Amino acid sequence: MENILIESGIRDINQLADRYPKAEIYFHQDLDGVVSAIAMREYLEKYGIDVIDTHVIQYGDKEFSVQKPKASGDVMPVLVDFAHGKPIFTIHTDHHDTQIGVEDDTSTQFRGARSNVETISQIVSPQDIFPTDDIMMISTVDSADYARHGLTPDDVMNYIYKFEEDGSLPQNKWLLGLLTNKLLLAYKNKPDFLEELVSSSSPSLLNIFQNINRISGERSFATPEQMKVNQQRYIKSQEDSDKIYLDGEIIVQYGGGQLYKPGSYDRYTPFKLYPQADFLVIAWPLGLVQASCNPFKEERALKGINLGEIAQEVLLEFKEELENYVVPFSVLKRLSEVNVNDESIGFKSTDLEALYGDKIINMPSPQSGFGKMVRSILNIQWPKLSEKQKAILDKLGVSAWDVVTANSGGHKCITNISGLSFYKRGKRNPQRRTYGGNGGDTPYIDLVKRIQSAFVTKLKEKINSGSSLQEVYLVEAMVDDLIQKYPTEENIIQTLNDEAQNIAGSNKYLPWMVKQWMEASPDDRSEDALEEIINATSSFHQALPRINRETITGLIGVNDFPSVSTYTRIVGSPKDIHAYPNAEVLRDISMQILSDLSRGDKEKFAKSGAEKLYEDDRWLLVKPKTKEASCYYGAGTQWCTSATKGNAFGQYNKNGNLYYLIDKSRKLGPYYKLAIYRSYAGNTDSIHDERDRRLDANQEELLTNILPPQIIALIDEDMTLPPPPTQYYELPEFTKKLTEYVDNLTRPRKFGSDSGTWTLRIEGEYGWILESKESGIILQANPFFEGQYYIPVDSWQIEEKINKSWHMEVGYPPLPPYEDFRKRYMEMEDNEDIVNRKLGWVLNLYQKIMQHHVLNDETIQKVVGIDFTTWSANRWANTMTFRYPPKEGSLTQRFVDFVKKNPGKTRKEFYDSIGREYRPGHNSGFFAAIKDSGIVDLTRQGRQFVYTIGPNHQAWTEGKLRLI
């Protein structure tokens, strides 16, 4: 049985071991190539085959400049992780979709997999060579399967790796795999670097990482810190470059930019610059067009698009042009042997025939004298050929179509169109020459750009068609399936589907949303519960670009959840909404991520909200003053004052003081944490253990005897202090904080109004400035000017336009009564997060007042020359804007047309007209929003509500209706 298992790895391995006592391994120039070579070395050595040397091989001209095997008799050449075979190799393993140039007598192991080392370590070898965790990390890197594991461009592009203080690995081993790959790629072109790495490393990512550091240090390579600086400069140069831009959902790029600084270039820079993009199409001047999906997005084969199929369709557009040009042998050989030397394997007749086979034009028979001569010439390196020999190669060739198709390939998520550099190239080494009269593009560069442009156009067509027909079909099928499963909840499912579409543009969240509704008890299925599901999903979708394994583990710990499995599921698949057990958990985590607090930030923030009254080697006594501090010091208990949900700290803290006593030795078991509450009234004093059980009088007496006497005395002394009075900011100080808050916003706030769109900014001594997008008119509108509770509005530009003085003042109303405003917004808080939240509420109030009471003013509209009509939704979660004209066949178009033709009809009668069954509540969000917009009007007629055309219908049809 053991022999059978061994034989199932590499064909005839036992016979090969008898035939070849030595081997040389050729491996691809990346992480999978390196680890595949190490794995193959370990595998061969188990059979007594000594690996005496290793060589890097790379696609393009480097493929043929690689060093020849040292001897042909007892040394076996082995090729790993490379799709182009060659007659010289005895063993060849690879994991790509297709291989070319492989001889029939080569022992092969071709298996589609995410990495070649996975095949060698776990399939070819009877025992695993690399640890399973290492294989998973390597496979993820080689296949760019980052979204599944919640990895970001910053994770993948990182150069810096920190060990724990004791020298051990951090818990997140992903960083080790990613950094090993990053450093390996940075140093891969250093002479003999990868070869030494393969020969000196054991099958372990950690050992490979250590050897990279050792070799780079011994040879004085650029340090990670230096390369990090170079990388940041490279990213900045790409930000400013006109060679990379976003076209809809596609990043279009030409060339790689400034690549000469060590560690500067990174292939994922485009997705760091444009994280919202779905695809990248890049043209390289070396004759390559490459397209790929965004590997950091959850759905890599986005919208059902197959990039490999698109590449084939694009090439067909150029087939006639490519077939009409024959690439001479002289060009194929010259460009393939640019960097050869006497030790290189070179581009030989066997390579030509393996790559192009029967596609070769006018290839003479190998038995003929001319055929033998041609093959003999091909086996001589290009620099050594005479002009007469080169002239013979000029007469034979392969169509450019066959050259390009033989060198191109890929799959649905990444594909290459290659071999374009052979198109219309010179038959001899070039003399300096330009094209197009003014130094224009060479023919092959022009071809590269045209193919890139055609690829982008074709990709856009696929995106648009996929967004209409295919997605509509999938949406309807999913909704129908859910209604069939839960027939009594059809109205709710339709409502949730509408909301899911509004949130994400698709209904991918719908199954999770319906599941949350169905898992609630009938008594809990309320409108509030529905809103909770919708709002949680919306928050998750907003936070999704920033959700990854690192941010999740930085925000939550295993103790935050009732079960370890729930925590593990979320951390394992943080971008999968189905990993989250309910809407409350989803919302809490999403909101924390949106607020951008890391675990370290939270801990620091929490500790700052508590007063430490006593601490020795065993005991710690703190007085929490904020909810965050209460949760931090009460972690692991069942106290309602430290709960993440339904926290009651505020209620207790308002009526008294909480003290948390912690036994750091944990000798007291469930009493190692105690919550001591003293009310200001003195009638609800109590002590609770870690399980929230109240101590009786005997237990309190025993505790008192154990504790250092000063602890109880400190609590008693603290309670003699009067409750702290509520403190409020003075209006000038509050206005200053509000101004700083607005000035520090990452994006300027924009106000929509009847007079167009206005942008708010803070501008030095002028303070609060509102600038009209359409006209450039500027308003000065400083809230609470000079400590007065009102908002003055001035504009010298308006005064010039109307040729007289102009001034507005906004006070109470619409401002709320000052005392109400003061109590609600101006209370001093230790918690800066609460302060900022209140400042945000005040900014929203300011915006609403500006929109409805200032910017809609007739004088402003006249000066600006804009007469928009604005509307606002009564339902805060609304996302509908009702642009005109509506999409043909949409609900908006059909409903408005129905109301125009049938005024005074009900919603049910509309459903009857389109052949759908009416159910109360169906599409309630749409009908509420279109009424709020004023496009239609809703009035009561007897016992029914009927629709007529609304006051804003004409403004809508003129394109002048705007949501604010």
N, C-alpha and C positions, 0 to 999 in steps of 0.2 A: 504493500500500500504506500509506503514512504517513497519508493522509486517512482510510482505512478504520479504521485503528487508533485514530485520534483520535475518529472518530465513534462508535466502540464504547463510549466512556466515558459522556458525558452526551448524551442524545438531543437532536439539533438544536442542538448547542453552537455551530456556526458561524453558524447563523441567529440564535441568541440574541445572539451577539457583535455581529452587525450591528445588531440591534434595540436592545440596551442597552449603552451605553458605560460605565455605572456599575453598581455592585452594593452591597447591604448584606447582611451575613451574620448570621443568627440561629443561635446555637449553645447546646447544652445546658451546664448549669452544673457541669461536671466536667472531669477531665483529657482524656478522649476528645473531649469537646465542644470544648475549647480547641484541641487539636492538629488536630482535624478542620477547624475554622475556619481555622487557619493553612494547612493543606494545600489547602483550597478556595480561599483567597485566592491562593496560588501558582498553582494551576491556572487560575483565571479570568484572572489577570494575563498568563498566557502567550497568552491569546486577546485581549489588549488591553482587557480589562474592568477598570476601576479600582475597587477596593473602597474606598468612601468612609466606611463606618462599620460597626460590629459591635454586636450586642446579645445579652445573655444571655436565654435563655428557660428556664423551669422548669415542671414539671408542677404542677397545682393552680391556685389563683387567679392565681399569677404568670404563668401561661401567657397570660392575657388582659390583664395590666397592662403587658406589654412595649410598648416604643415603636413607633409606626407608622413605616413607611418615610418618608423625607423628601420624596419626590416620587413620583408614579405614572407619569410619562411615560417618562423615560430611565433610571430606577433600577430594577434587577432585584432583588427580594427573594429570598434564598437561605436554606434551612433545612438544617442538618446535625445529625446525631446526635440526632434527636428523632422519637418514634414518632407524635405527633399532628400530622397535616398541617393546613393552612389554605388557603383559596382564594387568599389574597394571594401565596402563594409560587410562584415560577416554576420553581425548582429545589429538589428535596428529596432528600437522601440519608440513609439510616439503616441500621442493622445489626441491629435488634431483630427478634424472631420475627414480629410483626405490626405493621401501621400502620393508623391510622384517620384519616378526614377528608381523604383525599388526592383532589384533583380530577383528572379524566381528562386535562386538558390540561397538567398539571404534568410537567416533565421530571424523571424519577425515576431513582435508582439504589439499589434496595433489595437487599441481599445479606446473608444470614445470615453473620455473622463475629464474632470475639471483640471487635472494635472497629470503629468507623466509619472511623477514620483509615487502617486497613489497606486498606479498600476504595478510599478516595479516593487514597491515596498509591501503591498498587500495582496497582489495577485500573482506576480511572477515568483516572488520569494515565498517558500513554504512557511516562513516565520516573518512577522512584521519587522521591518528594518528601522523605520522611523516611528516614534510614538504617535499614537492616533491623534492627539491634540495638535502635534506639529503638522501632520498631514492635512488636517482640517484648515489650519491657518495658511499653509502653502497653497492648497487648492483654492481657497478664497481669494488669495492675492493673484494667482495665475489666471483665474477665471473672472476676476474683478467682480466677485459676488458680494459686494459690500452692503447693499441695501438690506439683504436678509439678516445681517448681523448688526444693523444700526450704525454702521461706520460712516464717517463724514470725510470730505476732502481734507480737512485739517488733520484728521487721524492718519490718513494715508500719506500725506505730504510731510509728516513730522520727522525731524532729524534728531531730536533730543529725547533721551530715554533715561529715566531716573530709577535707580534701585531703591528699595526700602533702606532704612537706616542700618539694619543688620546685614545688608548685602544680599538679601533674598529678593526673589521676583515679586513685583506687585501683583495684586490679585488679577488685574486685567492683563492677561498674557497676550492679548491681541497686539498690544503695543510692541512687544518683542518681535512678533512676526512681521509687522508692518515696518518697523525700523530696520530690521535685518534686510528686508527687501529694498528699502530706500537707500541705505548705505551701499548695498551691493551694486545697485544701479548707478550710484554716483561715482563709484570707483571702477566700474567694469571695464573701462577702456585703458586702464593702467596696465602696462606690459606685465604679463605673467601673473597678474593679481588673482584672477579667477582660478587659474591652474593651481597656484599655491594653496588657495582656499580649499579646493576640492581634495588635494592630496593630504592636507594637514587636519581636516575636520572629521569628526566622528558624526554619525547620523543623529544629530541633535541641533535644533535651531539655536539653542543657547550657546552651544559650542561654536557654531558657525558665526554667531554674533560676536563672541569673544575673540575669535580669530580675525574677523574683519577689523576690530579695534587694534589688535596686536600688529597686524600687517600694516595698517594705515599709520600707526604710530612709528613703527620701525622705518617706514619709507617716507615719513614726513608728508603724508597726503594732507589735503585741506581738512581742517577739523569740522565736526558737525556744526559748531558755532559759526565758523566762517561760511559754511555752505548755507546755513540758515539765513544769514545776511544776504548772500548772493540770491537765494531763492526769493526773499522779500523784494529785492530790487527787480528781479525778473518779473514777479507778479505785477509790480507797479508799472514796469515798461509795457507789459501786455495790456494793462488797464488803459494806457494812453495810446496804444497802437491802433492804427486804422486797418490793420491786417486781420483783426478779429472783431466780430460784432454778432449781435443777436438778431436773427431774422425770424420773427414769430416765436416758434418753439425750438428753432434750430440755431446752434452756434455755427457760424461760418468762419473758417480760419484759413489763412494762407501762410505756410511756413511756420517755424517754431519760435521765431523771434531771436533775441540775443542769447545764444547758447554757449558762449565760450567760457564763462565763469564756472568754476567747479561747483556742481550741485545746484545750478540755477534752474535748469529746465525741469519741469515736471508735467507729464502728459495729462494730469488731472487739473491743471491750472484753469482751463476754460470752464470747468464745472464749479470751481471755486468762485470765479468771477460771475458766472451766470447759473446759480444753483437751480433756478426755475426752469432751465432749458431741459428738453426731453432728448435732444439728439445733438451730436457734433459731426460736422462734415469738414474735414481738413484736407487741403491739398499741399503736398510736399514737392518742392522743386526737384527732388531726386527722381520724380516720376511715379508718384503714388498718390492715390485718393483714398482716404480712409473714412469710414462712417461708423459711428458707435452710438449705442443708447447711453443715457446717463446712468452709470452704475450705482449711483447713490439714491436713485429713486426706487420706490417699492416695487413698481411694475416695470421690469427692465424691457420686455418686449412690448413697448407701449402702444396702446390702441390697436393691438393685433398686427402691427407692422413687422415685416420680415426684411431686414436690411440686405440680407443675402439675395433675396429675390429681386429687390429694387436694383441692386448692382447688375444683375443679369439683364433686367429690362433696360437700364441705361446703356449698357454695352451694346445691346441690339440696335440702339439708335445710331451708333457709330460703326456698326459692322461693315457696311459697304465701304466706308472710308478706310477702315483698317485692312480689309481684305484686298484693297487695291494697292496697298504698299507692301513690298517684300523686304523684310529685314535681312540683309546679307549675312552670311556666316562671319564675314570679317567684322561686322559691327557687333554681333553676338559675342565673338571671342575677345575683341578689343575691350569692350566695356566690362566683360566678366573677369578680365585679367589685369585690371588697372593696378592692383597692388601686389602682384605675384613676385616671388623671387625663386631662386633655384630650389628651395626646399618646399615650395607650394605644390599642392596637388594639381592645380590648374584646371582649365575648362577643356575637357577632352572630347573625342568623338563619342565615347560611351555616354558622357553627360548630355551631349546634344541629342542623341537618339533616345535616351531615357526620358528626357523632358518633352521632346516633340514628336518622336516616333514617326508614324506615317504622314505627319503633317509637313515634313521637309520637302521642299520643292526641288526636283531634279537631282535628288541624291542618288549617286551611282551605286550599283551593286557592290557589296564588299568583296565579291569574287573577281571583279574586273580590275584591270590595272589602274584605271583612273580612280576607281573607288578606293583601292588600297592607298593610292597616293593622297587622296583627300583626307582620309582618316589619319594617315601619317602626319600630314601637315597640321591637322587639328590637335594632334598630341604634342606638338611643339609649342612652347609658350610664345605669346604674341611678340614680346620684345626681340625674340631670336629669329623671327620669320623674315625671309627676304621679301623684297617688293614683288618678285615674281610669284612667290607662294601666297602672299596676301591677295594678289590679283586673281588667283584661282578661287579663293574663298569669296571674292566679290560676286562670283557668278552663281553661287548657290545660296539658298536662303529659306526663310519661313515667313509666312504672311504675318503682318503685325497683329491681325486678329488672333491667330493661334499663339503668338508670343504672349499677348496680354491675357488671354483666357487661361493659358497654362500657368501663369504666375499669379493669378488672382484667385481669391476664395474667401470663405468666411461663413458666418451663420447669421441667425436672425438678429443678434445683438451687436455684432461687430463684423465688418467686412472690409476687404481691401481690393482695390483695382490697381494692379501693379504691372510692371513691365513697360510702362509708358515711356520710359527713358530711351528705349530702343527705336522709337519712332523718328524717322528721317534724321538720323544721326550720321555724322561723317564716317567714312570707311577708314580713315586714318586719324592719327592723333591730331587734334584740331590746331589750326593756326587761329589767332585771335580774329573773331568775326562777329558782327552784329546783324540782327534781322530787323526788317520793317523800316529801314532807312534811318531811324533815329534811335538805334539801340533797343529796338522792341524785343518781344519775346521770341525765343527760338521756337521752331515748330512743335517740339514735344512739350515745352512749357505751355504754349498756347493750347495744346490738346488737353493737358492736365487741367487747366482752368475751365475749359469748355465742358469737360466731363464732370468737374465739381459742380458747375452751375446747373447742368442737366440733372445731377443727382439731387440737388437741393429742390429743384422744381418738381421732380417726380415725388420726392418725399413729402412735399407740401400737399400734392394731390392726394396722396395716400392718407395723410393726416385728416384732410378735409372730408374725404369720402368715408373714412372710418368713423369720424365724429358724427356723421349723419345716419346712414343706413344701418351699418352694423351695430352701432351703440343703441340706436332706437330699438332694434330688434331685441338686443340683450336686456335692455331696461324693461320692455314690456313682458318678456319671458319671465324675468325675475319677479316682477310684481304679480303676474298671474299665478306663479307657483306659490308665493306667500299667501295670496288670497285663497287659493285652493286649500292650503294647509290650515288657515285660520279664517274660515268664511264669515264668522260673526264679527271680525275686526276689519272688514274691508275699508270702512271709512278711515280708520286710524292708519292702515297701511298706505292708503292713497295719500293721506296727509304727510306721513313720514317720508314717502317717496318724493313728494314735492319738495320737502325741506332738504332731503339728501341731495337732490339735484341742485337746489340753490346753494348749498354749502360747498359741494365738490365738483359740480358740473356733471356728475354721474351718480348712480345709486349704489356705489360700492359699499357705502356704510349702511345701507338699508337693512340687510339681514341682522346685523348687530342691534340696530335701533329697534326693530320689531321684536327681537329676542328679549331686550330689556323690558319692553312693554308687556309681553306675554308672561314673563317671570314674576311680574308684580301681582300681588293679590288683587282680586276684583275691587276691593274697597280702596286700594291705593292707586287705581287707574283714573287719575284725575287730570284736569287740564294742566295743573302745576307739574305733575309727573311727566306729562308729555313735553312741556317746555324744558324740564330738566334734561331729558334725553337729547332734545334738539340742541340746547345750549352747550352741553358737554361735548357733543359731536362736533359742533362748530369750533369750540376751543381747541379740540384735538387736531382738527384740520389746520387751524392757524399755526399751531405749535409744531406740526409734523416736520417741517424742514430742519428744526432744531432738536428733534427727538432722536437720540441714539443711545447706545448702551452706556456711554460714559455720563451723559447728562442725567439719565435715569438713576444710575447708581449714585450720582452726586446729590440727588434730591431725596431719595427714599432709602430706607433700610428694611431689613427683614422684619423688624419689630413693628413696622408701620401697618402690618397686615395680619389678619387673623390666622393665616396659614402660610407656611413656607412655600407651598406649591404655587400660591397666587403670586408671591414675590418673584419666584423663579421664572414663572411663565411671562411676566411683564418684562423682566430684565433680559430674558432670552429672545423675545421678539417685540421690542419696544415700539416698532412702527406698525404692528398688527393690532388693529382695534379689538380683535376678538380675544386678545390676551388680557383685556381689562374686564374685571368681573361685573362692574356696574357703572352707571352714569356718574355716581358720586366720586368714585376712585378716578375715573377718566378725567373728570372736570378738575379735580384737585391737582392731579399731576400735571395736566396741560397748563393750568393757570400758573403753577409754580415755575414751569419752564418758560412761559411767556414773561414772567416777572424776572427771569434771568438770575435766580439765586442758586448758587452751587451749594453742596453740602457744607463746605468750609465757610461760605458766606452765612449760611443759616446758623451754624454753630456759634460763630462770632456774634451774629446779630442776636441770637437767643440769650447768650451769656450776658450781653450788655443790658438786657432787660431785667436783671435780678440783682438784689443787694446781698452780698455775702456778710452774714452777721457773725459767723464763728466757723473756724476750721482747725482741726488738729490731725494727728496721724490716722484717727479712726472716724471722726465725726465731721459732717459738713452741715451747716444750717444756712439756708438761703431764704430770702423773701422775694418771690417772683412778683414783678410789677407789670409784666406783659404776658399775653397769651403765649407768645413764642417761648419765653423763658419758662413758663409753666409746663409747656409740652416738653421742653428739653430736659428739665430736671425731673419731671414726672414720667419720663419715658420708661416703658416696661410695666407700668402700673395700670390699674383699672379705674383710676380716678376720672371723674367727668371733667375735672379742671385741666387735665392733660390729654384729653381725647382729641384725635384729629377730626372727628365728626361730632357735631352737637356739643362743642366745648362750652362749659359753663363758667370759665374763669372770670369773665367780665362781671357776671352777676355776683359772684362771691367777693370779688375785689372791690366792688362798689360799696358793699355793706360791711366790710371788715378787712382783715389781713390774713393771707395764707402764708404759712411757713413750711418749708420742706426740710425734713431732717433725714439725712442719708448716712447709713452705717457702711463705710467703705470696706470694712472687713467682711460684711455679709454674714456675720456670725448669728444674727437674729432671724435668719430664714425669711419668712414672709413679712417680717417687721423691719427689714433692712431699709425700707423707705417708708416714712411716715408723713402724712399730711396733717398739719396742725392748723386749725382754723379758729380765729378769735374775731368775733363780730364786734362792731362798735357799740351795739346795744347790750352786749354781754349775755345774750340769751340763747345763743346757738353755738357755743364753743364745743369743739369736738376734735378727736384724733382718729385718723383712719390708717389702716395698714395698706400694704402694697396691693392687696386684693379688694380694697375699698370697704373693709369690714371695720365698723366702729369699735374702738377699745372701750371696755367697761371700766368702772372705777378702780377695780383691783388691778387690771392690766396697766392703767395709767400710773398707779402708785408704784408698781414694779418697774415700769419704765423710768420713772423719776429717780428711783434709787440707782439705776444703771448709768444714767447720763451724768456727764460733768455738771455740777450745780450751776455754773454760769449760763448754761444754755437756756434753762427755763427763766432765769433772771433776765437774760437779754430779751426774751420774748415779752416778759412782763414790762420791761422798761420801754420797749418799742411801742407797746400798746398804750402807754400813758401819753404818747404824743397825739395831738389832735389830728383828725383826718385831714389830709392835705386839701386845701381849697382848690377849686378848679381855676386854672390860670388860662388867660386868653391873650392872644397877640393884640397889640395895638394896631389900628388900621394901617398906618404907614409901614410898620414892620411886616405885617401880613402881605401888603401890596408888594413889598420888596421880594419876599419869598415867592409870591405868585409870578412876578416878572422873571426871576431866576429860573423857575420851573419851565416857563414858556420858552425862555432863551436856550434852555438845554434840551429841548425836544429834538429827537433824532430826525424827524421830518416836520417841516412847517405845516401848521394847521391851515386847511383851506375851507372857506365858507361859501356855500352856494346860496344864491339869492335871486330875487327878481331882476337885480342889476348885474347879474353875471357871477363870476367866481372871483373871490378875494383871498389873498394870501396874507396871513398874519406873521409878523416878525418883530423882533425887538431891535431897535436901532439907536444905540447910544443915548444922547441927551433927549432925543425925540420920543423915546419910549416905545409905546405900542403903535405899530404902523400897519394899516391894512391897505394893500395895493391891488388894484383891479387888474385881472389877467387880460381883459379885453382892451382896456383903454390906457392903462398905466396910471390912472388917477390914484392919488394917495390920500388916505384919511389918517388923522392922528386921533386915537381913541384910547386914552389912558384911563383904566379903571381906578376909581377912588383917588382922583387927582388931588394932590396936596392934602391927603388925609381926610377928604370929604367923601361921604357915601353917595357918590353919583359918578356917571361916566360922561365927560364932555367929549364932543366930537367936532373937529375942525378940519378944514382943508383950504389952503390958499389957492389950489388949482381950481376948486369949484368956484371960489369967489372971483377968480379971473374970468372963468367961463360965463358966469351969470352977471358979472360986473356990479356986484354988491356984496355986502358982508353976509356970511353964512355961518351958522353955528347950531348945534343940537346938544341937548342934555338929556340923559336918561337917568332917572332916579327911581323912587318907589311910587307906584309900580312902574315898570315891570320888575325892578329889583324887589326881592322879598323884604319885609320889615327888618330893620337893622339888627334888632335883638335876636330875631330868629336866625338871621345870617350868621351872627356872631357865635351863637351857641352851636350851630350846626357845623360851621367850617373853621372857626378861628381858635378853637381850644388847643392849647399847647400839648404836644404828645412827645413822649420819649421815643416812640416807634416812628422812625423816619418814613417807613413804608405807608403808615396810616396818614401821615402828613401829606405825602405826595398824592395819595388817593383822593384826599379832600381837595387838594389844589387842582387835580384833574376834574373834579366835579364843578369847581368854581369856573374853570376854563370852559366847560360845557355850557354852564349857565351864561357866561359872557357871549359865547358863540350864538346861542339861541336868541339872546337879546339883540345882538347885532343883526342877525338874519331877519328877524321879524319886525324890529322897531327902528332900525337905522338903514340898513342896506336896501330895504324895499321902499325907501322914501322916494317920492316922485321926482324931486330935484336931482337926486343922485342918479336915478334911472335916465333922466333927460340928459344930464351931462355925460354920462358914460355912453349913452346911445344904445342901451340894452333894455329890452322890456320882456324879459323872461317871466314866466309864471312858475312859482315854486309850490311844492307840496311836501308834507312830511307825514310819515306813517305813524299811526297810533300804536301799532304793534312794533316794539323795539327791535325784534329779530328780523324785520323785513329786509329782503335783499333785492326786491323788484324795483326797476327803474322806469320801465315802460318807454323805451326808445321808439321813435317813429321813423320809418314804418315798421309795424310788427312783422315777424316772420310769417310767411304764408302757411296757413294750416295750424298756427299756434293757437293756444287757448285765448290769448288776448285778441287776435284778429277775429276769431270766430264769435267771441262773446260781444265785442263792440259792434260788429256788423249785425248781429242778431238784435241788439238793443236799438240800433238806428232804424232797422226795418220794423221792429215790433215794440215800440215804447209801451211801458206800462205792463210788461210781462214779468213773471217770476223766474227765479233761478231754476225751478223744476221744469218750467216750460222751455227754458234754454236747453236743459239736458235732454228733454224729449225731442227737441229739434235736431240734435246731433246723434240721436239713437243710443243714448247712454242712460243707464238707470240712475236716478237721482237718490242720493243718500245724504241726510243732513250732516253738515260738517265736512263734506268732501271738498277739497281745494279751498278750505276756508281762508287760508293765508292769501291766496290770489284774490278772492272776492273782497276781502277786507282792504287789501292794498289798492285795488283799482277804484274802489269807492273813495278811499282817502285821497287818491290822486286827483279826483274831480273829473276824470274822463267820463265816468258815469255817475249818476246820482241814485240814491236809494231812499225811497219814501214809503210810508205806511199807507195802505189802501184797504180799509176795513181790517180784516184779520191777516192780511198778507203784506209782504214787503215787495215792492215792484221797482224795476229799474227804468231809468230814462237817461238820455244823453246829459252829461254833467257840464258844469260851467267852464271846465278847463279843456273840453274836447277840442275846440278850435286851436287853442295854444299848442295842444299835443300834435295835431296834424300839421302845424307850422314848424314843428321841431323846437318849440320854445318852452316846453314843460320840463322842469328839472326837479329832481328829488333833493331835499336838503336834510 
